[in-house]
């Protein structure tokens, strides 16, 4: 399955890990130098949850991020899932 939040649409992003060598000037060195930039993936904080929707009187299984789970708690399950087009 894809690593995508079904409510917010958050997905895996590409980023870079910058490798530096050397001692900082502040600590008596000649400064830090960038030696390499490695590509890396930044994954969303996904969870698979069963959310109870009282208006439908049933559970809905959803893959969502922790932030989307807070949104469901704040705005209500039915309103959030309806806006996302899952109901």
N, C-alpha and C positions, 0 to 999 in steps of 0.2 A: 504494500500500500504506500501511497505517496505521503511524504512528511509535510502535509498541509493542514492548517487549521480550517475546519469547515465553517467557522463563524467569522473569524477576522481575516482569513486568507493568508496568514503568516506562513512562510515557506523557508526552505534552506537558503541561506545567503552565502556567497563566497567572500572570503576576507584574506588578509595577509598577516602572517606572523613575522615581525621584523627581528632578525638576529643581529645583535650588536656585540662587538668585542672591544676590549681595551678597558682601561681604568679612567674614571671620570676626572676631569681637570680639577674639580673641587677636592678630590682625594689624592692629588699629586701625580696624576697620570697625564697623558698627552691628549686625552679625549676619547670618547666612544665613537666607533666607526661602524657603519652598516655594512655587514658582510654578505647578507643573503636575505631574501624575502621568500618565505614559503607560503604557498597557497594552502588555505584550510577552509573547512565548511563550518558555518555557524548555524546550528540546528535550533528550531523553536522548541520551547518547553511543552511538548505534547503529552496529552493523557487521553485515554479512551474511557469515557464515562457513560453510565446509564443515568439519564436525567428524568425524574418524574415530572410529567406535565399534567397537572390536575384538570385542565380544560379538556384534554383528550382522554383522560382517565387511563393512561398507559405510560410506560417507560419509552424513552427514545435513546438509542445508543449513538453517541457523537464522539468524534475525535476533535479535541480542542486544546488550546493552550491554557496555561494557568491564568493569563490575563482574561481570556474569554470566559473562563469559569467564574471569575470575579464579576464580569459583566452580566452573566446569567443570574448570579446571586443578587445583583443590584436591580436589574430591570425586569427580572422574572423570566422563567423558562419559555413560556409560550411566546411572549413578545420578541425575545431575542432570536428564537429559532424561526419564527415567522419572518422576521426582517432578513435573516440569512437565507431564506428560501428552502429550509429543511422540512417545513411542515406545509 
